Amino acid sequence: MSQTNINIRMDDTFDVPNAETLAAIDDVNKKNLSKSFHSIAELMEDLNAL
């Protein structure tokens, strides 16, 4: 049985976010939806508040 090698060129196209991802990033930046936590307990408290 012969073996076939397939070479796929990996370029920078994987580093470019698509429109949906860019919209989500923009949404977070405009509405300040991101938040940092100092502990897992603080994160869990915030999650449970929903």
C-alpha positions in Angstrom: 0.0 0.0 0.0 1.4 3.4 -0.9 1.4 6.3 1.4 0.3 9.8 0.2 1.7 12.9 1.9 -0.5 15.9 2.0 1.1 19.2 2.8 -1.1 22.0 4.1 0.4 25.4 4.3 -0.2 27.0 7.6 -0.1 30.8 7.3 -1.3 33.8 9.2 -5.0 33.4 8.2 -5.7 31.6 11.5 -4.5 34.7 13.4 -7.2 36.9 11.9 -10.5 36.9 13.8 -13.7 36.5 11.8 -16.5 39.1 11.8 -18.4 37.3 14.6 -15.4 37.3 16.9 -14.6 40.9 16.1 -18.2 41.8 17.0 -18.0 40.0 20.3 -14.7 41.7 21.2 -16.2 45.1 20.3 -19.3 44.3 22.4 -17.1 43.5 25.4 -15.0 46.6 24.9 -18.0 49.0 24.6 -20.1 47.6 27.4 -17.2 46.8 29.7 -18.3 43.2 30.2 -14.9 42.0 31.1 -14.0 41.9 34.8 -11.0 40.6 36.8 -11.1 38.7 40.0 -8.6 38.3 42.7 -9.6 34.8 43.8 -11.7 31.8 42.6 -14.1 32.4 45.5 -14.7 36.0 44.2 -15.3 34.6 40.7 -17.7 32.0 41.9 -19.6 34.6 44.0 -20.0 36.7 40.9 -21.1 33.8 38.8 -23.7 32.6 41.4 -25.1 36.2 41.6 -26.5 35.7 38.0 
